[in-house]
Amino acid sequence: MNRPNIVLAITGASGSAYAIRLAQILLGAGYHIHVIVSGAARQVAMQELDVTMPSDDAPTSEWLQFTRTALATGTAERWGFRDWSTDFTGTFSVHGIGDYSAGIASGSFLTGGMVICPCSMGTMSSIACGASTNLVQRSADVHLKERRPLVLVPRETPLSLIALENMTRLSHAGATVLPAMPGFYHQPDCVADLVDFVVARICDHLDVEHSLVRRWGEAE
């Protein structure tokens, strides 16, 4: 059975590891992911993980290799992530942030949902007011108007009234606002466990099967 398309936008908030881990899970589950990366997101990835993301026009093989290795090298090497080097059955498309010719800019292009992970406050603000000034914002607008899942993963603290009002407006419009707030009831042993908690919640809202964490109430 063909898996649906999933749009993954990575913007300039803290939390690069969440995005890369989510890409691993989606690829491992056989999805075709459409990736959009902002310039700020590239800067954050270098700062947080000491890795350089491939260019938008890099071969798919280079992006797949990056996704396999980014959490096993550099800063994240000691965080305890599972090795996903051989488990990918999904596929990749990467779109430039200004490429309005991409299929995901149109409601006629079918997807199973979109996630912006992490989602900067600037991106959230632009989506909340319908700006559509780049492909991330336009694709998000498409998912709202087509009533498809749109998951926004902000990572900011504290939150201003402006940010809270933008989140409220987007929630009323049909988006799911899913802050990167890991729980601790699963008794995490390492940073990877905290990342996986958030990624698991994202997958739940995209209806993506996973076994990342033990659910509340499940027997050990």
C-alpha positions in Angstrom: 0.0 0.0 0.0 1.4 3.4 -0.9 1.9 5.7 2.0 0.6 9.3 1.7 2.8 12.3 1.3 3.7 14.1 4.5 5.1 17.7 4.5 7.9 18.4 7.0 8.9 22.1 7.3 11.9 22.9 9.5 12.1 26.5 10.6 14.4 28.6 12.8 13.4 27.7 16.4 15.5 25.6 18.7 14.9 21.8 18.4 16.6 20.6 15.2 16.8 17.1 16.7 13.0 16.9 16.8 12.8 17.4 13.0 15.5 15.0 12.1 14.2 12.3 14.4 10.7 12.8 13.0 12.1 12.4 9.5 13.7 9.2 10.5 10.5 7.8 11.8 8.5 8.8 8.8 11.1 7.4 6.4 11.2 4.2 8.5 7.4 3.9 8.2 7.6 4.2 4.4 6.2 7.7 3.9 7.2 10.1 1.2 8.2 13.3 2.9 8.3 16.7 1.3 10.9 18.8 3.2 11.3 22.5 3.3 14.1 24.1 5.3 14.5 27.7 6.1 17.8 29.5 6.2 17.4 30.1 10.0 16.8 26.4 10.5 20.2 25.6 8.9 21.9 28.0 11.3 20.2 26.5 14.3 21.1 22.9 13.2 24.8 24.0 13.0 24.6 25.6 16.4 22.8 22.8 18.2 24.1 19.7 16.5 27.3 20.8 14.8 26.0 19.5 11.4 25.5 21.1 8.0 22.2 20.4 6.3 22.5 19.6 2.5 21.5 22.2 0.1 18.0 22.2 -1.4 19.3 20.9 -4.7 21.5 18.2 -3.2 20.9 14.7 -4.4 18.3 12.7 -2.5 21.0 10.3 -1.5 22.8 13.1 0.3 19.7 14.0 2.2 19.0 10.4 3.2 22.6 10.0 4.4 22.3 13.2 6.4 19.1 12.0 8.1 20.7 8.7 8.9 23.8 10.2 10.5 23.0 13.6 11.9 21.9 12.2 15.3 24.8 9.8 15.5 27.6 12.3 15.0 28.6 15.6 16.4 26.8 16.9 19.5 24.0 14.4 19.4 26.3 11.4 19.3 26.1 11.1 23.1 22.4 11.5 23.3 21.5 7.9 22.9 19.5 7.7 19.7 18.8 4.3 18.1 20.7 3.5 14.9 18.4 4.0 11.9 21.0 3.5 9.2 19.3 0.6 7.5 15.6 1.0 8.3 14.4 3.5 5.7 11.8 2.4 3.2 10.3 5.9 2.6 11.4 8.5 0.1 12.4 12.2 0.1 11.7 15.4 -1.9 13.3 18.7 -0.9 11.8 22.0 -2.0 13.3 25.4 -1.9 11.5 27.8 0.4 10.6 30.1 -2.5 9.5 27.4 -4.9 5.8 28.0 -5.4 5.9 25.5 -8.4 6.1 22.6 -5.9 3.0 20.5 -5.7 2.6 21.1 -2.0 1.8 24.8 -2.8 -1.6 23.6 -4.2 -4.6 22.1 -2.6 -5.0 19.7 -5.5 -1.8 17.9 -4.3 -2.9 15.3 -1.8 -1.1 14.8 1.5 -1.7 13.1 4.7 -0.8 16.2 6.7 1.9 18.7 7.4 4.1 19.4 10.4 6.3 22.4 11.1 8.9 21.2 13.5 10.3 23.2 15.1 8.0 26.1 14.4 9.4 29.6 15.0 7.3 32.3 16.4 7.8 34.3 13.2 6.5 31.4 11.1 3.5 30.9 13.4 2.7 34.6 13.2 2.9 34.6 9.4 0.6 31.6 9.1 -1.9 33.1 11.6 -2.3 36.2 9.5 -2.4 34.3 6.1 0.8 35.9 4.8 1.9 33.0 2.5 5.2 34.8 1.7 7.1 31.5 1.3 6.5 27.9 0.6 6.3 26.9 4.3 3.5 29.5 4.9 1.7 28.7 1.7 1.7 25.0 2.3 0.4 25.5 5.8 -2.3 27.7 4.4 -3.2 25.0 2.0 -3.6 22.4 4.8 -5.8 24.8 6.7 -8.1 25.6 3.8 -8.3 21.9 2.8 -9.0 20.8 6.3 -6.0 18.5 6.5 -3.9 17.9 9.6 -1.5 20.7 10.3 0.8 20.2 13.4 2.8 23.2 14.7 5.6 22.4 17.1 6.7 25.7 18.7 9.8 25.7 21.1 9.8 29.0 22.9 9.6 30.2 26.5 8.2 32.3 27.9 5.4 33.0 25.6 4.2 36.6 24.8 0.6 37.5 24.6 1.1 37.9 20.8 2.4 34.3 20.5 -0.5 32.9 22.6 -3.1 34.8 20.6 -1.5 33.5 17.3 -1.7 30.0 18.7 -5.3 30.4 19.7 -6.2 31.8 16.3 -4.5 28.8 14.5 -6.1 26.4 16.8 -9.5 27.8 16.0 -8.6 27.6 12.3 -8.0 23.8 12.6 -4.3 23.5 13.4 -2.9 21.4 16.2 -0.5 23.4 18.4 1.9 20.8 19.9 4.7 22.5 21.9 8.0 20.7 22.3 7.3 19.9 25.9 8.5 16.4 26.8 6.9 14.5 29.7 8.8 12.5 32.2 6.3 9.8 33.2 8.0 7.3 30.9 11.1 7.7 33.0 13.6 8.9 30.3 17.2 7.7 30.5 18.7 10.1 28.0 18.1 13.1 25.8 16.9 10.8 23.0 14.1 9.6 25.2 12.9 13.2 25.7 13.1 13.9 21.9 11.2 10.7 21.2 8.4 11.6 23.5 7.6 14.8 21.5 8.1 13.0 18.2 5.7 10.3 19.3 3.0 12.8 20.0 3.5 14.4 16.6 3.2 11.0 15.0 0.0 10.3 16.9 -1.6 13.5 15.4 -0.4 12.5 11.9 -1.8 9.0 12.4 1.6 7.5 11.9 2.2 4.2 13.7 5.3 4.1 16.0 6.7 2.3 19.0 8.8 5.2 20.3 7.5 5.4 23.9 5.5 3.4 26.3 2.0 4.9 26.5 0.4 5.9 29.8 -1.4 2.9 31.2 0.5 0.3 29.2 2.2 -2.5 31.1 5.9 -2.6 31.0 
